[in-house]
Amino acid sequence: MTGTTHEGSAARLPFSFSHTALIVDDMEAAAKRFAEVFGVSFTAPMTSVFPYVRGAAGVTQDTVRTCVSLTQEPYFVLVEAQDREEGVHARSQVGSLAYWGWWEEDTDARLRHLRAEGVGIAATYATGPGTPPSMIITEPDLCGTRLCYVGAELRNEWVGRVEREHGGGPLPASYYHVGMVVPDIDAAVERCAAVLQVPFTEAAWTESPYQEEGGVVHAPFRQRQAISRTREPYVELIEATGEGVFGPGRAGELLYYACWEPEMERRLTRLAEQGFTMDAVIRMDASSGPIAAITSRDATGISIELAHPGAKPVMEHWAGTGRLPQF
């Protein structure tokens, strides 16, 4: 998943996020849906008991049931909704991308950094009052999203489970970036870089030659974007534009999983059979085949951006140099 950039190996770039978590009311049904749509399998459900959870309700004990995709990072993580109306894993969160996760070796230092940056903490999960957090989940920040930092013990549990249950051989790829619509991209770049402690590219104008959104055609569709200067998966920031999929009403959430797709027509036909409609389809012109597409969000919370892998060198150059190549 690392690839190369025009400046050398992408292995020189910092690591990015490790997973995204989706709250589901029926874990087995959701895992089946993901398997059908993405062609991936999941671990057997894992139950993690946290004896010391500090959150809005004070100190409590919590049990979190999850399963993890048998893929390369970033993982798809499904989290079973808890029988309550409030909180990170509550029923009210079903069908939403609840948070995106990062591995963290020093959770105490991370907690201090987040607080210093003014990020609210929804809950810390630990084994006792004097132990470092096993997991930190923030309040919504970064234009509306939550962050989840996972300590070494829980990380090793997940990674080991994936390796054992996959049964050897190369793990399949998952997705290569997540997209967020933001009101002000310059402010978002500054905020994300400070909180996440990863660099971002300069914001650049991009152009989709022929973009269809429902019955509306934009020829071209222009918008400002920036991505994290990391290895895949990238964090993509998109300045709110228009009234459709990238409009201001879509800000404050993780918009989609973005996947490389070499056989676009075949995949779009399959997605239609699976009940998806398209929020946007991008072509070079009115008569050419699609080079990218964004699906509607289904009941489980899945929305996908598909992009032809011919764009991969452009993304790698942009991440590696900080500048979008001009053609």
Secondary structure, 3 states (H helix, E strand, C coil): CCCEECCEEHHHCCCCCCEEEEEECCHHHHHHHHHHHHCCCECCCEEEEEEEEEECCEEEEEEEEEEEECCCCCEEEEEECECCCCCCCEHHHCCCEEEEEEECCCHHHHHHHHHHCCCCEEEEEECCCCCCCCEEEECCECCCECEEEECHHHHHHHHHHHHHHHCCCCCCCCCCEEEEEECCHHHHHHHHHHHHCCCECCCEEEEECEEEECCEEECCEEEEEEEECCCCCEEEEEECCCCCCCCHHHCCCEEEEEEECCCHHHHHHHHHHCCCCEEEEEECCCCCCEEEEEECCCCCCCCEEEECHHHHHHHHHHHHHCCCCCC
